[in-house]
Amino acid sequence: MKRTILTVSKKLLQAVLALFLLSLAVFYMSRLAPGDPLRSYYGESAERMNSVERAAAMEKLGLDQPIYIQYGRWIADAAQGDFGISFQYKQPVSQVISNTCFNTVLLGGGGYLLTFLLALALGIFCALREDSLADRMICKVGTVLHCIPSFWAALILILLFSVLLKWLPSGGAYPIGSPNDLFGRLRHLILPLAVLVLSHLWYYAYLIRNKLLEELKQDYVLLCRTKGLSRRVILWKHCVRNIMPFFISLAAVSVPHILGGTYIAEKVFSYPGLGSLCFESAKYHDYNMLLVLTLLTGAVVILANFSAQFLNDRIDPRMRQTKRGFFH
């Protein structure tokens, strides 16, 4: 028990340190980047301000002090739950993010689950039928689909299903004025979810397929064969279970990949989520928004890696003696 508490404390300390360094880097880089943050808050009227008005505006937004003082002030406020105000939306950053976070969780979470459930099923299917016609066709089609850029695939789907067939909406998260319309939300999810899954599915399915084929070459599989067990039984009863640590690690490592794909899908489909906020905050120099979104994304990635290592330790006790964690 004492060892577990020590390990968890160590991981938490590493996570806090990583987030601190990330916040420091993003804070300095965003403020040193070219551009006028006053334009984000005041719009075109910022260009007509004289020097006195600009100085007053900079003081109002807390941008008149040296960067290290601004950072220290932000850290002190963030420790109390105040992450500043969004220059673009004129609202607290936490409030703006909370209004759109659910949309990203719905799209990204749904895409993440579908991708890995289908990848596992597809990997098992191909491993059972190694070198068969079905396996070769799936490998070729999957490779082609994986090579298609996600934004280009999104445009093709919009052209086909929204413009030509008019079956599905081309953007948004729900029908205008109806955020509680469940069926409407599902219809708006179909196209971005399809792009998100198709752009990642075969890559992970192929890795799982190859890992299963490696497992089928192990000595214990030969022993099972001599006992009369079929390939299907061996695969389901032994091989799939033995690759679970690999599968969990793969799922954890893929979090930034899937999250990045989610952000791209949100932008292409005008889906109001954290990805759209990230793009707008970088474009309009919305410093506070950009910083919090970066930290939030980093925290999700760190948590995913810690969770994967913890689950691997529970599934395979041998992993407790290794140093394969994200921060080892």
C-alpha positions as CSV (number, residue, x, y, z in Angstrom):
1,M,0.0,0.0,0.0
2,K,2.8,2.4,0.9
3,R,4.6,1.6,-2.3
4,T,1.4,2.3,-4.3
5,I,0.9,5.7,-2.6
6,L,4.6,6.5,-3.3
7,T,4.2,5.6,-7.0
8,V,1.0,7.6,-7.4
9,S,2.6,10.6,-5.7
10,K,5.6,10.4,-8.0
11,K,3.3,10.2,-11.1
12,L,1.3,13.2,-9.9
13,L,4.4,15.2,-9.3
14,Q,5.7,14.4,-12.8
15,A,2.3,15.4,-14.3
16,V,2.3,18.7,-12.5
17,L,5.8,19.4,-13.6
18,A,5.0,18.5,-17.2
19,L,1.9,20.8,-17.2
20,F,3.9,23.6,-15.6
21,L,6.6,23.4,-18.3
22,L,3.9,23.2,-21.0
23,S,2.1,26.3,-19.6
24,L,5.4,28.2,-19.4
25,A,6.3,27.4,-23.0
26,V,2.9,28.2,-24.4
27,F,2.6,31.4,-22.4
28,Y,5.9,32.8,-23.7
29,M,5.5,31.6,-27.2
30,S,2.0,33.0,-27.6
31,R,2.9,36.4,-26.3
32,L,6.1,36.7,-28.3
33,A,4.3,35.7,-31.5
34,P,3.6,38.5,-34.0
35,G,0.1,40.0,-33.9
36,D,-2.1,42.4,-32.0
37,P,-4.1,40.9,-29.1
38,L,-6.1,44.1,-28.8
39,R,-7.7,43.4,-32.2
40,S,-9.2,40.2,-30.7
41,Y,-10.8,42.1,-27.9
42,Y,-11.7,45.4,-29.5
43,G,-12.1,44.4,-33.1
44,E,-11.2,46.9,-35.9
45,S,-11.5,49.8,-33.4
46,A,-8.1,48.7,-32.0
47,E,-6.5,50.1,-35.2
48,R,-7.9,53.5,-34.6
49,M,-6.6,53.8,-31.0
50,N,-4.0,56.4,-30.2
51,S,-1.0,55.6,-28.0
52,V,-2.8,56.7,-24.8
53,E,-5.9,54.6,-25.6
54,R,-3.7,51.6,-26.5
55,A,-1.8,51.9,-23.2
56,A,-5.1,52.0,-21.2
57,A,-6.4,49.0,-23.2
58,M,-3.2,47.0,-22.6
59,E,-3.4,47.8,-18.8
60,K,-7.0,46.7,-18.7
61,L,-6.2,43.3,-20.2
62,G,-3.1,42.9,-18.1
63,L,-0.7,43.0,-21.0
64,D,1.3,46.1,-19.9
65,Q,3.6,44.2,-17.6
66,P,6.7,42.1,-18.5
67,I,5.9,38.6,-19.5
68,Y,7.2,36.9,-16.4
69,I,5.0,39.1,-14.2
70,Q,2.0,38.3,-16.4
71,Y,2.8,34.6,-16.1
72,G,3.1,34.8,-12.3
73,R,-0.2,36.6,-12.1
74,W,-1.8,34.0,-14.3
75,I,-0.5,31.2,-12.2
76,A,-1.7,32.8,-9.0
77,D,-5.2,33.3,-10.4
78,A,-5.3,29.8,-12.0
79,A,-4.5,28.3,-8.6
80,Q,-7.8,29.9,-7.4
81,G,-9.8,28.6,-10.4
82,D,-9.7,31.9,-12.4
83,F,-8.2,31.2,-15.8
84,G,-8.8,34.7,-17.1
85,I,-11.2,36.1,-19.7
86,S,-11.4,35.2,-23.4
87,F,-10.5,38.2,-25.5
88,Q,-12.7,37.1,-28.3
89,Y,-15.8,36.0,-26.4
90,K,-15.6,38.6,-23.6
91,Q,-16.5,35.8,-21.1
92,P,-14.5,33.7,-18.6
93,V,-12.4,31.1,-20.4
94,S,-13.9,28.3,-18.2
95,Q,-17.4,29.2,-19.2
96,V,-16.6,29.2,-22.9
97,I,-14.9,25.9,-22.7
98,S,-17.7,24.3,-20.7
99,N,-20.2,25.4,-23.3
100,T,-18.4,23.4,-26.1
101,C,-16.5,20.7,-24.2
102,F,-19.5,18.3,-24.4
103,N,-19.5,18.4,-28.2
104,T,-15.8,17.4,-28.4
105,V,-16.3,14.6,-25.8
106,L,-19.2,13.3,-27.9
107,L,-17.3,13.4,-31.2
108,G,-13.8,12.5,-29.9
109,G,-15.0,9.9,-27.4
110,G,-17.3,8.2,-29.8
111,G,-14.7,8.2,-32.5
112,Y,-12.1,6.8,-30.1
113,L,-14.3,3.9,-28.9
114,L,-15.5,3.1,-32.4
115,T,-12.0,3.2,-33.8
116,F,-10.5,0.7,-31.3
117,L,-13.5,-1.6,-31.1
118,L,-13.6,-1.9,-34.9
119,A,-9.8,-2.1,-35.1
120,L,-9.8,-5.0,-32.7
121,A,-12.6,-6.8,-34.5
122,L,-10.9,-6.1,-37.9
123,G,-7.5,-7.2,-36.7
124,I,-8.9,-10.5,-35.3
125,F,-10.9,-11.1,-38.5
126,C,-7.8,-10.7,-40.7
127,A,-5.6,-12.7,-38.4
128,L,-8.0,-15.6,-38.5
129,R,-8.0,-15.5,-42.3
130,E,-4.3,-14.7,-42.9
131,D,-3.4,-14.5,-46.6
132,S,-7.0,-15.2,-47.7
133,L,-8.7,-13.2,-50.4
134,A,-10.7,-11.3,-47.7
135,D,-7.5,-10.5,-45.8
136,R,-5.6,-9.3,-48.9
137,M,-8.5,-7.1,-50.0
138,I,-9.0,-5.6,-46.6
139,C,-5.3,-4.8,-46.3
140,K,-5.2,-3.1,-49.7
141,V,-8.4,-1.1,-49.2
142,G,-7.4,-0.2,-45.7
143,T,-4.0,1.1,-46.9
144,V,-5.6,3.2,-49.6
145,L,-8.1,4.7,-47.1
146,H,-5.4,5.5,-44.6
147,C,-3.4,7.4,-47.2
148,I,-6.3,9.7,-48.0
149,P,-5.9,13.0,-46.1
150,S,-8.8,13.4,-43.6
151,F,-9.7,16.9,-44.7
152,W,-10.0,15.8,-48.4
153,A,-12.1,12.8,-47.3
154,A,-14.3,15.2,-45.3
155,L,-14.9,17.4,-48.4
156,I,-15.8,14.4,-50.5
157,L,-18.3,13.2,-48.0
158,I,-19.8,16.7,-47.7
159,L,-20.1,16.9,-51.5
160,L,-21.7,13.5,-51.8
161,F,-24.0,13.2,-48.8
162,S,-24.8,16.9,-48.1
163,V,-24.7,18.7,-51.5
164,L,-25.7,16.0,-54.0
165,L,-27.9,13.6,-52.0
166,K,-28.9,16.1,-49.2
167,W,-29.1,13.3,-46.7
168,L,-26.9,14.7,-44.0
169,P,-26.0,18.2,-42.7
170,S,-22.7,19.5,-43.7
171,G,-21.8,21.2,-40.5
172,G,-22.7,22.1,-36.9
173,A,-23.3,20.0,-33.9
174,Y,-27.2,20.1,-33.9
175,P,-30.1,21.8,-35.7
176,I,-30.1,25.6,-35.3
177,G,-31.9,26.4,-32.0
178,S,-32.3,22.8,-31.0
179,P,-29.4,21.7,-28.8
180,N,-31.5,19.1,-27.1
181,D,-32.6,17.4,-30.3
182,L,-31.0,13.9,-29.9
183,F,-31.8,12.7,-33.4
184,G,-30.5,16.0,-34.8
185,R,-27.3,15.6,-32.9
186,L,-26.8,12.1,-34.2
187,R,-27.3,13.2,-37.8
188,H,-24.8,16.0,-37.4
189,L,-22.3,13.4,-35.9
190,I,-22.4,10.9,-38.7
191,L,-20.1,12.6,-41.2
192,P,-17.4,13.9,-38.8
193,L,-17.5,10.6,-37.0
194,A,-17.1,8.7,-40.3
195,V,-14.0,10.8,-41.2
196,L,-12.5,10.4,-37.8
197,V,-12.9,6.6,-37.7
198,L,-11.9,6.0,-41.3
199,S,-8.8,8.0,-41.1
200,H,-7.4,6.0,-38.1
201,L,-9.1,2.6,-38.3
202,W,-6.8,0.6,-40.6
203,Y,-3.6,1.9,-39.0
204,Y,-4.5,0.4,-35.6
205,A,-6.2,-2.6,-37.1
206,Y,-3.1,-3.5,-39.0
207,L,-0.9,-3.2,-35.9
208,I,-3.3,-5.5,-34.0
209,R,-3.4,-8.0,-36.9
210,N,0.4,-8.2,-37.0
211,K,0.6,-8.5,-33.3
212,L,-1.8,-11.4,-33.3
213,L,0.1,-13.1,-36.1
214,E,3.3,-12.8,-34.1
215,E,1.5,-14.3,-31.1
216,L,0.3,-17.2,-33.2
217,K,4.0,-18.1,-33.9
218,Q,4.7,-18.6,-30.2
219,D,5.6,-22.0,-28.7
220,Y,2.5,-22.3,-26.6
221,V,0.4,-22.0,-29.8
222,L,2.2,-25.1,-31.2
223,L,1.4,-26.9,-27.9
224,C,-2.2,-25.9,-28.2
225,R,-2.3,-27.3,-31.7
226,T,-0.9,-30.6,-30.6
227,K,-3.9,-30.8,-28.1
228,G,-6.3,-30.4,-31.0
229,L,-7.4,-26.8,-30.4
230,S,-8.4,-25.0,-33.6
231,R,-6.9,-21.7,-34.7
232,R,-10.1,-19.8,-33.8
233,V,-10.1,-21.2,-30.3
234,I,-6.4,-20.5,-29.7
235,L,-6.8,-16.9,-31.0
236,W,-9.8,-16.1,-28.9
237,K,-8.8,-17.9,-25.8
238,H,-5.1,-17.2,-25.6
239,C,-3.7,-14.8,-28.2
240,V,-6.3,-12.0,-27.7
241,R,-5.8,-12.0,-24.0
242,N,-2.0,-12.0,-24.3
243,I,-2.0,-8.9,-26.5
244,M,-4.2,-6.9,-24.2
245,P,-1.2,-5.0,-22.6
246,F,-0.1,-4.1,-26.1
247,F,-3.7,-3.1,-27.1
248,I,-4.1,-0.9,-24.0
249,S,-0.7,0.8,-24.6
250,L,-1.6,1.3,-28.2
251,A,-4.9,2.9,-27.2
252,A,-3.2,5.2,-24.7
253,V,-0.5,6.3,-27.1
254,S,-3.1,7.0,-29.8
255,V,-4.9,9.6,-27.6
256,P,-3.1,12.7,-29.1
257,H,-3.5,11.2,-32.6
258,I,-7.2,10.7,-32.2
259,L,-7.6,14.1,-30.4
260,G,-5.7,15.8,-33.3
261,G,-8.0,14.1,-35.8
262,T,-11.0,15.3,-33.8
263,Y,-9.8,18.9,-33.9
264,I,-9.3,18.7,-37.7
265,A,-12.8,17.2,-38.2
266,E,-14.4,19.9,-36.0
267,K,-12.8,22.6,-38.1
268,V,-13.7,21.1,-41.5
269,F,-17.3,20.4,-40.5
270,S,-17.7,23.7,-38.6
271,Y,-18.4,21.6,-35.5
272,P,-18.4,23.8,-32.4
273,G,-15.9,22.1,-30.1
274,L,-12.5,22.5,-28.5
275,G,-10.8,22.1,-31.8
276,S,-12.6,25.1,-33.3
277,L,-11.7,27.1,-30.2
278,C,-8.1,26.1,-30.5
279,F,-7.9,27.4,-34.1
280,E,-9.7,30.6,-33.3
281,S,-7.7,31.3,-30.1
282,A,-4.4,30.9,-32.1
283,K,-5.7,33.0,-35.0
284,Y,-7.0,35.8,-32.9
285,H,-4.3,35.8,-30.2
286,D,-6.8,34.8,-27.5
287,Y,-4.0,34.1,-25.1
288,N,-5.9,32.8,-22.1
289,M,-8.1,30.5,-24.2
290,L,-5.1,29.1,-26.1
291,L,-3.2,28.4,-22.9
292,V,-6.1,26.6,-21.1
293,L,-6.9,24.5,-24.1
294,T,-3.3,23.5,-24.5
295,L,-3.1,22.5,-20.8
296,L,-6.4,20.6,-21.0
297,T,-5.2,18.7,-24.1
298,G,-1.8,17.9,-22.4
299,A,-3.6,16.8,-19.2
300,V,-5.7,14.3,-21.2
301,V,-2.7,12.9,-22.9
302,I,-0.8,12.5,-19.6
303,L,-3.8,10.9,-17.9
304,A,-4.2,8.4,-20.7
305,N,-0.6,7.3,-20.5
306,F,-0.7,7.0,-16.7
307,S,-4.0,5.0,-16.9
308,A,-2.5,2.7,-19.5
309,Q,0.5,1.9,-17.3
310,F,-1.7,1.3,-14.3
311,L,-4.0,-1.1,-16.3
312,N,-1.0,-2.9,-17.8
313,D,0.4,-3.5,-14.3
314,R,-3.0,-5.0,-13.2
315,I,-3.3,-7.2,-16.3
316,D,0.4,-8.3,-16.5
317,P,2.3,-8.3,-13.2
318,R,5.6,-8.5,-15.2
319,M,5.0,-4.9,-16.3
320,R,5.5,-3.7,-12.8
321,Q,9.2,-4.5,-13.1
322,T,9.7,-2.6,-16.4
323,K,10.3,1.0,-17.0
324,R,8.1,1.6,-20.0
325,G,6.0,4.4,-18.6
326,F,5.6,7.6,-20.4
327,F,7.9,9.6,-18.0
328,H,10.4,6.8,-17.2
